[in-house]
Amino acid sequence: MKEYSIEQNISLDTINGIEDHVHSLVSLQPSMSVSEAVNRLKGESSHWINSEKLIEGQFSWQDGYGAFSVSNHFVGQIRKYIRNQEEHHMQGSYLTDIKAFLKR
């Protein structure tokens, strides 16, 4: 995904996930919408997973996604959160994380 994001002019800073979802920190050019970037990354990653036959059957992402903008002040905290996905999700659900993030 990192190589593909460079080709697509998407600055993929940090990415990590668990079994059922992925978090990433990206920076986009003003000419690219969030939905366009998400569609490109999801499309390329599902194509790669399927071409490499990493799972049984056909892989596809769910239809939706969540996106949040963050100020430079919080970039370090967001990187840490993304890198520690396994630990975060052992302590609670994704929904709990999002509610806590929005509250902050």
N, C-alpha and C positions, 0 to 999 in steps of 0.2 A: 504494500500500500504506500510505503514511503516513496519508492521509485515512481510509482504511478502518480502520486500527488505532485511530485516535482515536474513531471511531464505536463500535468494539467494546470500548473501555476497555482497550486494550492499548498500553502505552507502548513504541513502537518507537523506540529510541534511535539505532541505526545499522544500516544494511543495505547489503550489496554482494555481488557474486557474479561468477562466471565462467560459461563455457558450460554446465557441467554441475551446478552447485550454488550455493546462496546461503547466506551467513552473516548472522545478524542478532543484535543485542543488544536484548533486550526486558525489560521489567519488568511483572510480572503482579499483579493483585489476588489476594489469597488465595483468593477464590471461583472463580477460573478455573484450570483445570488446564493443564499444558503441552500435553498432547495436544489439548485444545480450542482453545487459541490457535494451535497449528500447523495444525490442520485448517481453522480459519477463514482464516488468512493464505494457506495453500496454495490453498484453494477460491476465494477472491476473486481471487487473482493469476492462477490458471489461467482463471477466467471472463473476466477482463479481457483476457488475452493472446488468448483465442479470439474474444471479441467484437470486438476491434480487428484481428483477422486478422494478427497480427504474424509468424506462421510459416505455412508450408504445412501443411495437415492439422490434426489436433486435438492440442492441447498438453495434457499431464497430467504431474503430478509423480510421482516414484517413491513407493512406499508408505511407506517408512520415513523416519526423521529422527534426528538426534542432538541431545541437549540437555545442557547443562552449567550448573550454577549457579556464579556467581563472586562473590567478595566485592567490596565497594566499592573496596578497595585496588587491584584489578586492572582496574577498569573502563576507565581510560585506555589500558592496554595492549591490552585487547580491542578498543576502538574503533579503535586504530591498526592492529591486525591485520586487522580487517574492511575498513577503508578501503584497505588495500594488498593486496587479494587477488591482483591480477594479478602483482605483484612476488613475493609468497610462492609462487605456483604455478609461476613460472618457475624457482624454485630447487628445487622438489621437489613431490611428490604430496600430495594431501589426507591420505592415510594417514600419511605422514611428518610432516605438520603436527600431526595429532591425537596421534601418539605423543610428539612433542616437547612438546606442550601438557600431556599427562597426566603426563609425566616431571617437568615444572616444578611 
